[in-house]
Amino acid sequence: MGALVGWFASHHRDLSARLRVASERDHLTGLLNTRAFDAALTARLEQGRPFGLILADMDNMKEVNDSEGHAFGNDVLRLAGEVLARDREPGDEVARIGGDEFAVITSLESSETVRALCGRLTAALAEEGITMSFGWSVCPRDGETSLLLFRAADERLYAQKLIRSRLTAAEVVTMPTQAERLAMRSRAG
């Protein structure tokens, strides 16, 4: 009877641990989910030490899903999560906080180093054929609450998205060939 009780107790502990992990992790990427990320952000704020917050949003995810299908889109999300989590510092937290939105809490403390990390992440994602826009904030410089930090990072993210959309939507002007330029000069001259 004691062995049976021991087995049930052990099985219950294992099941409880698996359920806890499942409640804290995104089912698709294995990264922290929004609830666990919010708890990690709150804990980081309570420590009272400087840190950076990065928000990331995949570019053109709707087009990927529409043209390639949602299964392919899910594979892209998984790969993006792997890239974001690949080279993090000890104690950094990475989460999927929405459909194609990710967030990172990093121990980097200055605007320059957090911005540089965004650049490295952009390059690493580009090597995998993924484009993402990033916004960032630094505590306490940009705020000392999660709301203020999210607002500052979101404003920078929106600005980057706006710049990218204007660059890609700009009309491409074809430059005249050398023969066309010579012809224009002879007519003008």
CYANA upper distance limits for C-alpha pairs under 8 A (distance plus 0.5 A):
  1 MET  CA      5 VAL  CA      6.86
  2 GLY  CA      6 GLY  CA      6.55
  3 ALA  CA      7 TRP  CA      6.57
  4 LEU  CA      8 PHE  CA      6.74
  5 VAL  CA      9 ALA  CA      6.61
  6 GLY  CA     10 SER  CA      6.60
  7 TRP  CA     11 HIS  CA      6.48
  8 PHE  CA     12 HIS  CA      6.41
  9 ALA  CA     13 ARG  CA      6.73
 10 SER  CA     14 ASP  CA      6.77
 11 HIS  CA     15 LEU  CA      6.58
 12 HIS  CA     16 SER  CA      6.50
 13 ARG  CA     17 ALA  CA      6.63
 14 ASP  CA     18 ARG  CA      6.70
 15 LEU  CA     19 LEU  CA      6.59
 16 SER  CA     20 ARG  CA      6.64
 17 ALA  CA     21 VAL  CA      6.79
 18 ARG  CA     22 ALA  CA      6.59
 19 LEU  CA     23 SER  CA      6.58
 20 ARG  CA     24 GLU  CA      6.92
 21 VAL  CA     25 ARG  CA      6.56
 22 ALA  CA     26 ASP  CA      8.12
 22 ALA  CA     27 HIS  CA      7.91
 24 GLU  CA     32 LEU  CA      6.31
 24 GLU  CA     33 ASN  CA      6.18
 24 GLU  CA     35 ARG  CA      7.39
 24 GLU  CA     36 ALA  CA      5.67
 25 ARG  CA     30 GLY  CA      5.90
 25 ARG  CA     31 LEU  CA      5.96
 25 ARG  CA     32 LEU  CA      4.98
 25 ARG  CA     33 ASN  CA      5.41
 25 ARG  CA     36 ALA  CA      7.96
 26 ASP  CA     30 GLY  CA      5.57
 26 ASP  CA     31 LEU  CA      5.94
 26 ASP  CA     32 LEU  CA      6.24
 26 ASP  CA     33 ASN  CA      5.19
 26 ASP  CA     95 ALA  CA      8.29
 26 ASP  CA     96 ARG  CA      7.15
 28 LEU  CA     74 ASN  CA      7.92
 28 LEU  CA     77 LEU  CA      8.44
 28 LEU  CA     78 ARG  CA      7.12
 29 THR  CA     77 LEU  CA      7.65
 29 THR  CA     78 ARG  CA      5.45
 29 THR  CA     81 GLY  CA      6.51
 29 THR  CA     82 GLU  CA      8.18
 29 THR  CA     96 ARG  CA      7.98
 31 LEU  CA     81 GLY  CA      7.61
 31 LEU  CA     94 VAL  CA      6.70
 31 LEU  CA     95 ALA  CA      5.48
 31 LEU  CA     96 ARG  CA      6.68
 32 LEU  CA     36 ALA  CA      6.28
 32 LEU  CA     37 PHE  CA      6.37
 32 LEU  CA     93 GLU  CA      8.15
 32 LEU  CA     94 VAL  CA      6.82
 32 LEU  CA     95 ALA  CA      4.84
 32 LEU  CA     96 ARG  CA      6.88
 33 ASN  CA     37 PHE  CA      6.51
 33 ASN  CA     95 ALA  CA      6.14
 33 ASN  CA     96 ARG  CA      6.17
 33 ASN  CA     97 ILE  CA      6.44
 34 THR  CA     38 ASP  CA      6.56
 34 THR  CA     95 ALA  CA      7.40
 34 THR  CA     96 ARG  CA      7.28
 34 THR  CA     97 ILE  CA      5.22
 34 THR  CA     98 GLY  CA      8.08
 35 ARG  CA     39 ALA  CA      6.89
 36 ALA  CA     40 ALA  CA      6.68
 37 PHE  CA     41 LEU  CA      6.59
 37 PHE  CA     93 GLU  CA      8.06
 37 PHE  CA     94 VAL  CA      8.27
 37 PHE  CA     95 ALA  CA      6.70
 37 PHE  CA     97 ILE  CA      8.30
 38 ASP  CA     42 THR  CA      6.63
 39 ALA  CA     43 ALA  CA      6.64
 40 ALA  CA     44 ARG  CA      6.65
 40 ALA  CA     93 GLU  CA      8.05
 41 LEU  CA     45 LEU  CA      6.70
 41 LEU  CA    105 ILE  CA      7.68
 41 LEU  CA    146 SER  CA      7.57
 42 THR  CA     46 GLU  CA      6.73
 42 THR  CA    146 SER  CA      7.76
 43 ALA  CA     47 GLN  CA      6.96
 44 ARG  CA     48 GLY  CA      7.64
 44 ARG  CA     49 ARG  CA      8.04
 44 ARG  CA     51 PHE  CA      8.42
 45 LEU  CA     49 ARG  CA      7.81
 45 LEU  CA    144 GLU  CA      7.65
 45 LEU  CA    145 THR  CA      7.67
 45 LEU  CA    146 SER  CA      8.29
 49 ARG  CA    139 CYS  CA      8.38
 50 PRO  CA    107 SER  CA      7.93
 50 PRO  CA    108 LEU  CA      8.27
 50 PRO  CA    109 GLU  CA      5.76
 50 PRO  CA    138 VAL  CA      7.57
 50 PRO  CA    139 CYS  CA      5.63
 50 PRO  CA    140 PRO  CA      6.55
 51 PHE  CA    105 ILE  CA      7.66
 51 PHE  CA    106 THR  CA      6.38
 51 PHE  CA    107 SER  CA      5.32
 51 PHE  CA    108 LEU  CA      5.97
 51 PHE  CA    109 GLU  CA      5.19
 51 PHE  CA    110 SER  CA      8.23
 51 PHE  CA    138 VAL  CA      6.28
 51 PHE  CA    139 CYS  CA      5.92
 51 PHE  CA    140 PRO  CA      8.33
 52 GLY  CA    105 ILE  CA      6.32
 52 GLY  CA    106 THR  CA      5.57
 52 GLY  CA    107 SER  CA      6.80
 52 GLY  CA    108 LEU  CA      6.26
 52 GLY  CA    109 GLU  CA      6.46
 52 GLY  CA    110 SER  CA      7.98
 52 GLY  CA    111 SER  CA      8.34
 52 GLY  CA    114 VAL  CA      6.75
 52 GLY  CA    136 TRP  CA      7.56
 52 GLY  CA    137 SER  CA      6.26
 52 GLY  CA    138 VAL  CA      4.83
 52 GLY  CA    139 CYS  CA      6.68
 53 LEU  CA    103 ALA  CA      7.72
 53 LEU  CA    104 VAL  CA      6.27
 53 LEU  CA    105 ILE  CA      5.26
 53 LEU  CA    106 THR  CA      6.84
 53 LEU  CA    136 TRP  CA      6.02
 53 LEU  CA    137 SER  CA      5.74
 53 LEU  CA    138 VAL  CA      6.65
 53 LEU  CA    139 CYS  CA      8.38
 53 LEU  CA    149 LEU  CA      7.55
 53 LEU  CA    150 PHE  CA      8.17
 53 LEU  CA    153 ALA  CA      7.61
 54 ILE  CA    103 ALA  CA      5.96
 54 ILE  CA    104 VAL  CA      5.47
 54 ILE  CA    105 ILE  CA      6.98
 54 ILE  CA    106 THR  CA      8.32
 54 ILE  CA    114 VAL  CA      8.31
 54 ILE  CA    118 CYS  CA      8.21
 54 ILE  CA    134 PHE  CA      7.29
 54 ILE  CA    135 GLY  CA      6.23
 54 ILE  CA    136 TRP  CA      4.81
 54 ILE  CA    137 SER  CA      7.07
 54 ILE  CA    153 ALA  CA      7.02
 55 LEU  CA    101 GLU  CA      7.84
 55 LEU  CA    102 PHE  CA      6.46
 55 LEU  CA    103 ALA  CA      5.01
 55 LEU  CA    104 VAL  CA      7.09
 55 LEU  CA    134 PHE  CA      6.17
 55 LEU  CA    135 GLY  CA      5.65
 55 LEU  CA    136 TRP  CA      6.60
 55 LEU  CA    150 PHE  CA      8.44
 55 LEU  CA    153 ALA  CA      6.73
 55 LEU  CA    154 ASP  CA      7.33
 55 LEU  CA    157 LEU  CA      7.49
 56 ALA  CA    101 GLU  CA      6.14
 56 ALA  CA    102 PHE  CA      5.50
 56 ALA  CA    103 ALA  CA      6.46
 56 ALA  CA    132 MET  CA      6.83
 56 ALA  CA    133 SER  CA      6.12
 56 ALA  CA    134 PHE  CA      5.01
 56 ALA  CA    135 GLY  CA      6.96
 56 ALA  CA    157 LEU  CA      7.77
 57 ASP  CA    100 ASP  CA      6.42
 57 ASP  CA    101 GLU  CA      5.04
 57 ASP  CA    102 PHE  CA      6.88
 57 ASP  CA    132 MET  CA      5.99
 57 ASP  CA    133 SER  CA      5.86
 57 ASP  CA    134 PHE  CA      7.10
 57 ASP  CA    157 LEU  CA      8.35
 58 MET  CA    100 ASP  CA      6.12
 58 MET  CA    101 GLU  CA      7.05
 58 MET  CA    130 ILE  CA      8.26
 58 MET  CA    131 THR  CA      6.67
 58 MET  CA    132 MET  CA      4.75
 58 MET  CA    133 SER  CA      6.82
 59 ASP  CA    131 THR  CA      6.08
 59 ASP  CA    132 MET  CA      5.64
 59 ASP  CA    133 SER  CA      7.10
 60 ASN  CA     64 VAL  CA      6.95
 61 MET  CA     65 ASN  CA      6.73
 61 MET  CA     73 GLY  CA      7.73
 61 MET  CA    100 ASP  CA      7.61
 62 LYS  CA     66 ASP  CA      6.54
 63 GLU  CA     67 SER  CA      6.42
 64 VAL  CA     68 GLU  CA      6.04
 64 VAL  CA     69 GLY  CA      7.51
 64 VAL  CA     72 PHE  CA      8.33
 64 VAL  CA     73 GLY  CA      6.64
 65 ASN  CA     69 GLY  CA      5.05
 65 ASN  CA     70 HIS  CA      5.38
 65 ASN  CA     72 PHE  CA      7.62
 65 ASN  CA     73 GLY  CA      5.78
 66 ASP  CA     70 HIS  CA      8.09
 68 GLU  CA     72 PHE  CA      6.50
 68 GLU  CA     73 GLY  CA      7.69
 69 GLY  CA     73 GLY  CA      6.84
 70 HIS  CA     74 ASN  CA      6.51
 71 ALA  CA     75 ASP  CA      6.93
 72 PHE  CA     76 VAL  CA      6.86
 73 GLY  CA     77 LEU  CA      6.78
 74 ASN  CA     78 ARG  CA      6.70
 75 ASP  CA     79 LEU  CA      6.69
 76 VAL  CA     80 ALA  CA      6.57
 76 VAL  CA    130 ILE  CA      8.20
 77 LEU  CA     81 GLY  CA      6.68
 77 LEU  CA    100 ASP  CA      7.40
 78 ARG  CA     82 GLU  CA      6.78
 79 LEU  CA     83 VAL  CA      6.75
 80 ALA  CA     84 LEU  CA      6.68
 80 ALA  CA    125 LEU  CA      7.34
 80 ALA  CA    130 ILE  CA      7.72
 81 GLY  CA     85 ALA  CA      6.64
 81 GLY  CA     96 ARG  CA      8.03
 81 GLY  CA    102 PHE  CA      8.36
 82 GLU  CA     86 ARG  CA      6.37
 83 VAL  CA     87 ASP  CA      8.23
 83 VAL  CA    121 LEU  CA      8.15
 83 VAL  CA    124 ALA  CA      7.36
 83 VAL  CA    125 LEU  CA      6.97
 84 LEU  CA     88 ARG  CA      8.19
 84 LEU  CA     94 VAL  CA      7.68
 84 LEU  CA    121 LEU  CA      7.16
 84 LEU  CA    125 LEU  CA      8.50
 85 ALA  CA     94 VAL  CA      6.69
 88 ARG  CA     92 ASP  CA      6.57
 88 ARG  CA    106 THR  CA      8.35
 89 GLU  CA    106 THR  CA      7.73
 89 GLU  CA    107 SER  CA      7.73
 91 GLY  CA    106 THR  CA      7.96
 91 GLY  CA    107 SER  CA      7.53
 92 ASP  CA    104 VAL  CA      7.58
 92 ASP  CA    105 ILE  CA      6.01
 92 ASP  CA    106 THR  CA      5.20
 92 ASP  CA    107 SER  CA      6.69
 93 GLU  CA    104 VAL  CA      6.07
 93 GLU  CA    105 ILE  CA      5.61
 93 GLU  CA    106 THR  CA      7.26
 94 VAL  CA    102 PHE  CA      7.82
 94 VAL  CA    103 ALA  CA      6.31
 94 VAL  CA    104 VAL  CA      5.00
 94 VAL  CA    105 ILE  CA      7.10
 95 ALA  CA    102 PHE  CA      6.05
 95 ALA  CA    103 ALA  CA      5.76
 95 ALA  CA    104 VAL  CA      6.92
 96 ARG  CA    100 ASP  CA      8.01
 96 ARG  CA    101 GLU  CA      6.46
 96 ARG  CA    102 PHE  CA      4.82
 96 ARG  CA    103 ALA  CA      6.90
 97 ILE  CA    101 GLU  CA      6.13
 97 ILE  CA    102 PHE  CA      5.84
 97 ILE  CA    103 ALA  CA      7.09
 98 GLY  CA    102 PHE  CA      7.39
106 THR  CA    114 VAL  CA      8.36
108 LEU  CA    113 THR  CA      6.79
108 LEU  CA    114 VAL  CA      6.56
109 GLU  CA    113 THR  CA      7.65
109 GLU  CA    114 VAL  CA      7.76
109 GLU  CA    138 VAL  CA      7.17
109 GLU  CA    139 CYS  CA      8.14
110 SER  CA    114 VAL  CA      6.75
110 SER  CA    138 VAL  CA      7.17
111 SER  CA    115 ARG  CA      6.45
111 SER  CA    137 SER  CA      7.77
111 SER  CA    138 VAL  CA      6.76
112 GLU  CA    116 ALA  CA      6.53
113 THR  CA    117 LEU  CA      6.66
114 VAL  CA    118 CYS  CA      6.92
114 VAL  CA    136 TRP  CA      7.60
114 VAL  CA    137 SER  CA      8.46
114 VAL  CA    138 VAL  CA      8.29
115 ARG  CA    119 GLY  CA      6.97
115 ARG  CA    136 TRP  CA      7.57
116 ALA  CA    120 ARG  CA      6.83
117 LEU  CA    121 LEU  CA      6.61
118 CYS  CA    122 THR  CA      6.57
118 CYS  CA    134 PHE  CA      6.96
119 GLY  CA    123 ALA  CA      6.78
120 ARG  CA    124 ALA  CA      6.65
121 LEU  CA    125 LEU  CA      6.53
122 THR  CA    126 ALA  CA      6.58
122 THR  CA    131 THR  CA      7.49
122 THR  CA    132 MET  CA      7.17
122 THR  CA    133 SER  CA      8.39
123 ALA  CA    127 GLU  CA      6.85
124 ALA  CA    128 GLU  CA      7.43
125 LEU  CA    129 GLY  CA      6.93
125 LEU  CA    130 ILE  CA      5.57
125 LEU  CA    131 THR  CA      6.84
125 LEU  CA    132 MET  CA      8.08
126 ALA  CA    130 ILE  CA      5.58
126 ALA  CA    131 THR  CA      6.42
133 SER  CA    157 LEU  CA      6.78
133 SER  CA    160 GLN  CA      6.76
133 SER  CA    161 LYS  CA      6.62
134 PHE  CA    156 ARG  CA      7.90
134 PHE  CA    157 LEU  CA      5.59
134 PHE  CA    160 GLN  CA      7.50
135 GLY  CA    152 ALA  CA      8.45
135 GLY  CA    153 ALA  CA      5.08
135 GLY  CA    154 ASP  CA      6.35
135 GLY  CA    155 GLU  CA      7.60
135 GLY  CA    156 ARG  CA      5.04
135 GLY  CA    157 LEU  CA      4.27
135 GLY  CA    158 TYR  CA      8.00
135 GLY  CA    160 GLN  CA      7.91
136 TRP  CA    152 ALA  CA      7.53
136 TRP  CA    153 ALA  CA      4.63
136 TRP  CA    154 ASP  CA      7.92
136 TRP  CA    156 ARG  CA      6.99
136 TRP  CA    157 LEU  CA      7.79
137 SER  CA    141 ARG  CA      8.33
137 SER  CA    142 ASP  CA      6.36
137 SER  CA    149 LEU  CA      6.23
137 SER  CA    150 PHE  CA      7.96
137 SER  CA    152 ALA  CA      6.25
137 SER  CA    153 ALA  CA      5.37
138 VAL  CA    142 ASP  CA      5.99
138 VAL  CA    143 GLY  CA      7.94
138 VAL  CA    149 LEU  CA      7.57
139 CYS  CA    143 GLY  CA      6.13
139 CYS  CA    144 GLU  CA      6.31
139 CYS  CA    149 LEU  CA      7.50
140 PRO  CA    144 GLU  CA      5.58
142 ASP  CA    148 LEU  CA      7.39
142 ASP  CA    149 LEU  CA      6.51
142 ASP  CA    152 ALA  CA      6.95
143 GLY  CA    148 LEU  CA      5.56
143 GLY  CA    149 LEU  CA      5.92
144 GLU  CA    148 LEU  CA      7.32
144 GLU  CA    149 LEU  CA      7.56
145 THR  CA    149 LEU  CA      6.74
146 SER  CA    150 PHE  CA      6.44
147 LEU  CA    151 ARG  CA      6.55
148 LEU  CA    152 ALA  CA      6.71
149 LEU  CA    153 ALA  CA      6.67
150 PHE  CA    154 ASP  CA      6.30
151 ARG  CA    155 GLU  CA      6.60
152 ALA  CA    156 ARG  CA      6.95
153 ALA  CA    157 LEU  CA      6.62
154 ASP  CA    158 TYR  CA      6.52
155 GLU  CA    159 ALA  CA      6.67
156 ARG  CA    160 GLN  CA      6.73
157 LEU  CA    161 LYS  CA      6.72
158 TYR  CA    162 LEU  CA      6.59
159 ALA  CA    163 ILE  CA      6.67
160 GLN  CA    164 ARG  CA      6.61
161 LYS  CA    165 SER  CA      6.56
162 LEU  CA    166 ARG  CA      6.69
163 ILE  CA    167 LEU  CA      6.66
164 ARG  CA    168 THR  CA      6.62
165 SER  CA    169 ALA  CA      6.30
166 ARG  CA    170 ALA  CA      6.35
176 PRO  CA    180 GLU  CA      6.13
176 PRO  CA    181 ARG  CA      6.64
177 THR  CA    181 ARG  CA      6.75
178 GLN  CA    182 LEU  CA      6.70
179 ALA  CA    183 ALA  CA      6.68
180 GLU  CA    184 MET  CA      6.67
181 ARG  CA    185 ARG  CA      6.71
182 LEU  CA    186 SER  CA      6.71
183 ALA  CA    187 ARG  CA      6.79
184 MET  CA    188 ALA  CA      6.63
185 ARG  CA    189 GLY  CA      6.34
